[in-house]
């Protein structure tokens, strides 16, 4: 067979070059991410459920997107198996449902597999910070520490391999715990999310990352490039009490960042904790005007959205 030389590499005539193969691979990877981002952008009904998860009820629902705690059976400590995951991803009408896993990357939680009970009273890892005053059994972390990053990256890769469509990144705003202590705290978080994106998309190029809150991070191009969507809690109500409308100044402060994300092509999701009918109707109308996709839930996230 006639051989030709291309940049020092022997190649059979008629076979694709290495550069052509690389271009095809890159094109395929781009297509996969474009497709999952298209599905994310088309979401109209979504929600979060972290407790009392009934996989069949979710499968039977009309939800376009569900965020669940990856441990769906706490007694057995297991996540959805392949058949259950397949069922979760298919809506009753045959359409595709996105399934994201909850993962806290800026706080450690006592009820996670990596936790050791002796840390509460004895010597703790260097990455473990102080106990949260807001959330029980939760601790701040030095998320730039290599050992904590290893824990999170290992978990993220396992979630990608388990068949989840992506990760719902909570406590991305953990950089606020280190204001005035670590000048690079915000950039450290942007770099950490970029590492998670690289690790998970090396397994599945269409893997989605949705960041929760942390609006100032949206000024970082590195962070914007790593994520596919943003979820904002309590944009319109709740900062001063359940059902209490937020001030225009508070809302505008968040919107200046969220508009940046929307202009970059990211999907904007919203969570409000409301059960008052008039307030709920008003919030729905406002989110429609903003082109954000709302979910009205309870703070425990223990019921089907």
N, C-alpha and C positions, 0 to 999 in steps of 0.2 A: 504494500500500500504506500502511495506517495506520502511523504512526510513534509510538512512545512514548519518553519521556525517562527515563533511569535514571542518576542521579548525573552528569548533564551529558553523557552519551554517547547518541548517536542509535542506536536499536535497532529492528529490524523486529519487528512483533508475532509472537509464536510462536517467535522465535529464542532460543537460550539466552543468558543474560546473561554478561558477562565474568566475574562472580564465580562463576557456575555452571560455566563452562568451567575456571576455575582450580580449583574444587573437584573436578571430574572428573579433571583432570590430577594433582592432589595425591593423589586416591584411587588412580589408576592407578599412580603412583610408589610409594605405600605398599604396594600389592598386589604389585608386582614385588619389592620388598625383603623383604616377608613371605614370599614364595614361596622366594627363594633362602636365606633364613634357615631356613625349614622344611627345605629340602634339607640344609643344613649340620647341623641338629639331628638329622637322621635317619641321618647317617653312622655306619656300623659298621666298615667297613674303609677304611683310608686309609694314606698314606705319602708320602715325599719322594724324589725322584730328581733329582740335579743333574748327573750325569755318565753317559756311556754310555747315553743315552736311546734306547730303541727304542719309537717311537710305536705301532707295531702291537702290540707286546707289552702295552703299557698298555691299548690299546683292547680287547684280548682278555681282559684281567684282570677280576676280580670287584670291583675297587676302587670304592668309592663316591666317593672324593675322592683326587686326586693333586695334589701340589705339584711343579712342575718348574721348572728353570731355563728362562727364556724363549728362550735360545739353544740350540736342540736340535741344530743342525748347526754345530759350532764351525768347521769348515773353510770353510763358506760364510757363517758369521755370521748365520744366519737362524733364525726361529722357525717354529712350525707354520703352514702355510697354512690357508685357510678349510676345505678339504676334510678336512685332517688334524685340525683343531680340531673339526669336526663329528663325526668318528669318535671322538675322545677323549672327547667328551661323552656318548657313547651306550654303555651296557654291553651285553654279549652278550645279556642277557635283555630288552633293549629299554628298560631303566630309564635314568634320567638319572645321569650322573657329573659331579661338579663338578671343574673344572680351574683351579687357582690358579697364578699365576706368582710365583716367588721374587724378592724385591727387597730389597736391603740399603739402608736409609735412614739408618743411623747410622754407616756406615763406607764408605770408598771402596776399590775393588778394582782392582788393576793390569790385570786382564784384561777390563775393561769398556770399551765404545766411547768413553766420555767421557775415558778416561785418556790422558795424554800422557807418553811415556817420559822426556822432558826434566825432568819434575817430580822424578824420583828424585835427580838430582844438581844441577839448576839451580833457578832461581826457581820457586816453586810458588804456586798460588792461595791467597788469604787463607783460604779455607774448609778447606784441607787441614791436618790435624794430624799427629801423630807416627805412626811405623810401629808396628803391633801386635806385641807380644811373644808373643802366643798364636797368631795366624793369619798365615801367610806371605802376602806380597803384599797385605796389608790395612792400612788406615790409619784412624785416628780422623778425624772431620770436625766442623767447626763447623756443625752441621746447621741452626742458626738463620740462617746466612748466606744472603742472597737468591740468590746464584749457585748454591749447592749445592741450594737448594730448587727453583730453576728446573730443574736437571738432573733431579732426582727427579720433580718434577711432570710434566715432559715425558715421562719414561719411563713413569710411571703411566698417563697418558692414552693413550699408544700401546698399552699392554697392554690397556686397556679397549676400544680401537678394534679390537684384534687378535682379540677374541672371548673372552678369558679371563673366567672368572666372578668373579675377584677376585685379590687380591694377598696373599701371605704375607710380612708385614713382618718382616724380620730386622734385628738390631741396633737395635731400638727401645730397648734398654737402653743405648744409646750415651751417654745422659745421665750414666751412671756414670763415664765418662771425664773428666767435667768437674766432679766433686764437689770442693768447696772452691775452685773457680776461678770458676765462674759460678753464683750463687745461683738463678737462674731456669732452670737447665738442664732440670729435670723438666717444668716448665710449658711451656718451649719445645718439648719433644718432643710433649707433648699437643697443643699448637697446630699443630705441623707435621702430625701425623697427621690432625687435623681438616681441614687444608687439602687433604690427599691425598683424604680422603673427599669433600669438596665438589667437587674437580676431576673425580674419576672418576665420581661419581654424577650429575654434570651430563650425562655421556654415556650412562650406563646406571644407572638408579636402583636396580637390584638388585645392583650391584657389591659384592662382599664384601671385607672387610678382616679378616685374622686376624693378631694381634700375637704375636710370639714372645718368651717370657720376660717380663722387665721387670715383675715383679709389683707393685712399688710404684706404677707408673703406674695400676694398677687402682683406686687410691684417688681418681683424678681422674674426675669425672663427664664432663668434656669428652672425655677419652680413651674412657671406657666408651660414650658415645653415638656415637663415631665408628666403633668396631669391632664386629664380629659374632661373633668367637670369639677364643680364646686358645690358643696352643700352649705347653706347658711342657716343657722338656727336663730329663731327669734328676731328676725329683721324688723318686723312691724310691731310686735308686742312682746311683753314679758320681761324686759330689762328691769322694770321697777315693780314687778309683781305679776302674778298670773292674770292674763287678760287685760293688763294695763297697756294702752298704746304707748309706743316709744316716741320720743321727741323727734321732730323733723331733723334736728342736728345729728342725733344718733343714727337715724336712717340714712341720711346723706353721707355720713362718714363711711358707712359700709358700702353704699352704692358707688362711691368714687372708685373703689377697688373692684367691685363686682362688674361694673361696666367695662373695665379694662379686660377682665377675664372673658366677658361675652364678646368683646371686640376681637379677642384672640381666637374665637371659635369654640370656646368651652361652653358646655351645657351648665346652666345654673339651676340647681335644685334649692328648695327652701323647706324648712321645718318650722311649723308653728304649733304651740301647745294651747289649743283653743277648743272650747266646747260651747261657747255662747253663740247662738245662731246668727244674730245680727253682725257680731264681730267677725265670725267666720265668713259670712257672705261678703263683707267689706274687704277682708283680706284676700279672698279669692279673686275679687274684681281687681284689686291692686296688683296682684301677682300676674294676672292676665295682661294687664297694661304693661308690666315690666318684662313680659315674656319669660318669667321664671316659672318653674313647675313646683307647686306646693304639695306638701304632705302635712295633714293635720293629725297629730298623734298625742299620746300621753308620754310623760317623761320616763316611765319605766320601760316603755317599748315592749310590753308583754302581751300584746293582742294583735290580731291580724289587721294590718293597715286597711 
